[in-house]
Amino acid sequence: MMFIISVGLPIRDNKPMRLVLINPRLADSFWSFTWENIYVTRQDKAVLPPMGLAIIAALSPKDWDVVIIDENVDEIDWDIEADLVGVCGMNVQWARQCEIVRHFRNRGIHTVVGGAYASLVPELYSELADTIVAGEAEKTWPQFCADFEKGRPLKFYQESGEVDLTASPQPRYELLKLDRYRMVGVQFSRGCPYVCEFCEIIVVQGRKPRTKTMEQVERELDLLRKTGVKDIFFVDDNFIGSRKDAKKLLSFLSDYQRAHHSDFRFGTQCSINMAADDELMGLFQSANFEWVFLGIETPNIESLKEARKTQNLGGDLISAIQKIYAHGIDIYAGFIVGFDSDDKTIFDRQFDFIVQSGIVLSLVGLLAALPRTPLYERLQKAGRLRDLGGTDSIGLATNVTPLRMTYEELIEGTKNLFCRLVEDKTVYRRLVFKLRHFKKTGAFGRLSLRTKLAYGLRLLRYGILPGGMKRLYYFALCMLREPGPRRWSVVIEDWMTAISFETVVNRTIRGSKGCVD
């Protein structure tokens, strides 16, 4: 969890200490779905609330007045009365973090930074904030609060061990405006047993998965069910890091859904080797997991070996994807270019694989070396780290010097890959493959008939027709190949995603003349 906290004076006039936690806005990106929100769903929602801040709120003294402001759904009140002001964020929010912290520090409010990025590079915050909290917060945050109340907050707090999640409090969801988000996060486990060279998870969270109890999960689901939340994202680093515990939770979730006549729709992050376990796949389906995000990374076997991504080496990746589709589970996936084994052919190889996989929500990124990761240490020793400077909203810059192509070739190849992936024919080709194996209608299929019609008509008016005859042709071809309202739901949903992605590419790449026709 990532946060920055501002700390002021002791309690004044017998008023309770006031803690204001702020999540900085994120730059518009593929994850924003801005076009879809504006033109089709007309629901200006952020993807996920800042659950880490809800945990920080729960860890704070009971008599404190806690307020959470998410700048992605609310404006910051720069004159808000507060004794403590907290700001959460990731590395991509660094610039905005700095602006927020400086403002409140200039008001004479003591500032504290913490979370994932501060845990990786606490030195970046040493001049920015008054106190730094690194690592997991379940132990260090209450200690900081106690020290602050005594007027003796330290400059640096570091979690030296691993937190027992059975002692982690229930997040204070009531402080979040849950109706302004597409989904709500729930955490079951932390940590991942794998050793991917580029991943910071094993540095921050450790390799031994730790889990909450079924009772803890049940309490969170009970609360969210009463608020009307339907879509839940298990934010675990790798949901199947411990298959035994994952199966236990999935069985519990299946029973919970039946016992409460609940229609929760779940999603999570997994490794693709989930497909090799038939029992596990059946449990995912029974519990109503509608999608998983997979770190597929690359079809280049040598790159997977180089990155120590052993969980992706157990079989044919396309066959695994087909099996997941066959269980009615949609797939979102991340891909990476720029491994040492990648040459200029990687862009065509990635394109061909993504098309064949049928994955419409495919996010391609440049290999980046985050501080303290094994990749960072290896490249630092080899003198292959670049000054990153800044990145745009889709991350078209990296601190890694590629080995088998020039940096310029890496950037241009990635730009053109983005452009090819959002072409109408490419969207059509992916959907044809996906629907050949996909056995469920997806979340869109659960919408009311009236809402489906409204979305479909808006998609046609604002997305399909403005794309010209070529787009209309491929969209109509998709609909005709997959007749029936239930299958059309999948087509409409994925075209909404595809056009949202295209608008980001048009603005960030084509708008800067970055694509080669």
C-alpha positions, 0 to 999 in steps of 0.5 A: 500500500502506498501513502504519504501522510502529513502530520501537524500539531497535537490535538487542539481545543480538545478536538479529535486529531484529523487525518486527511488521506489523499490519493493523487490523480492518475494520468489518463491511460489505457486503464482510464477507459475515458472514451467509454465512460464519456460516450457509452456508459456515461458513468465517470468512474475510476477503476479502483478505490485506494484500498491501501488508504482504507487500511491506513484509516483502520490502523489509525487511533479510533478517536481520530477523525479520518477523511479520504480524498481520491483525486480521481473522483473528487477535487482536493480541498487545498484549505481543508482543516487537518492535523495530518494529511496523507497522500498515496500513490505509485511511481507514476504518481510521483510528480503529483505526490510532490505537488500535494506534499509540498502544498501541505508542508508549506502550510506548516503541516508535517508530512509522512510518505510511505508505501510501495514506491517509498519502500523501494526508493525512500531516499527520493522522499528524504527532502520532500517529507518529514517522515518516511514509512517503508514497507507494510504498514500494519505495525509501523503505522500505529507506532508512528501514530503513537509517536506523533501523539507524543510529539516525537515522530521519527524521520524513518520507519521501516517494517523489518519482518512480514505482517501476519494478515490474520491481524490486518484490520478490515478496511474502512470502506465506509470512508470511500465513495464506492459508487464512483468506482467500477469495482472494489478491491479485496485482499486475501493474500500478499506475496508471490512464490516466483522470482521474476527478475523484473518484479518488485513484489518479491522485494516489497511483499516477500516470496511466501504468500500470507493469507487472511482467514475465511472469516475476515474475507466473509466480513468484508464481503458482508459489508460490501454486499450490503452497500450494493457492490457487485464487482470485486477485484481480489488485488492479491499479487498472485491469487494462486501463489498458494494453490492450496489456500486459493482452492480453499478460498474459492470453495468458500466463495462458491458456498458464500454466493449460494448461501446469500443468493449473491451475484458478486462478479469476481476478478483477480491477478493470476499466473497462466499456469492456473490452466494446468489445474483442472480442479482449480479452473472448476473452482474459479468458474463455480465461484463466478470469477469473470476475468483474470489478469495474466502476466503473459509477458512474451511468446519468446521462450528465451526471454521468459527463461532470462526473466526467470518467468518459470511459471509460463514455461510449463506448456503451450501458452495459447492452449492455456488461454483456450482452456481459460476461455472454455471455463467462461473466464475472460482474460486481460493480459500484460506483455513486455518488450525489451528483454535481452533476448528480444531483437527487432522481430519481437514486435511482429511476434508479439503482434501475432501472439496477441491476435492469436490469443484473442485478448482484446485488453492487451497492455504492452509495456517496455521492460523497466528496471525498478530499484532493488529488483534483481533486474536493476541490480544486474543492469546496474553492474553492467552499466546498462541503466539509463536516466529515465527522466519521465514517462507518458501515460502509456510508459513509452520510456524506460531506464533499460538499455536494450541489448539486441536493438537500439533504444530508438528501435525499441521505442519506434517498434513499440509505438507501431505495435500499439498502432497495429493492435488497435486497427479495426481488422485486428480487433475483429481477428482477436474476437473471432478467436476468442469467441470460438473458445469463450463459453460465457457472455461476460459482465456486459451480458448481465446488464438489463436489456434496456441498458444493453440497447442503450450501450449498443446504440451509443457505441454505434453512434459515437464509436463505430460510425465515426470510424468509417465504413471499414470499422462498420464492416468489421463490427458488423462481421463480428455481430453476424459471425456470432448471432444472438443477443448473448454473444453480441454482448461480448462483441459490444463490450470488447469493441468498447474497450478497443475504441477506448484504447484507440483514443489513447493511441491516437492522442499519445502516439498518432497525434505525435506522428509516432506511427509508421503507416 
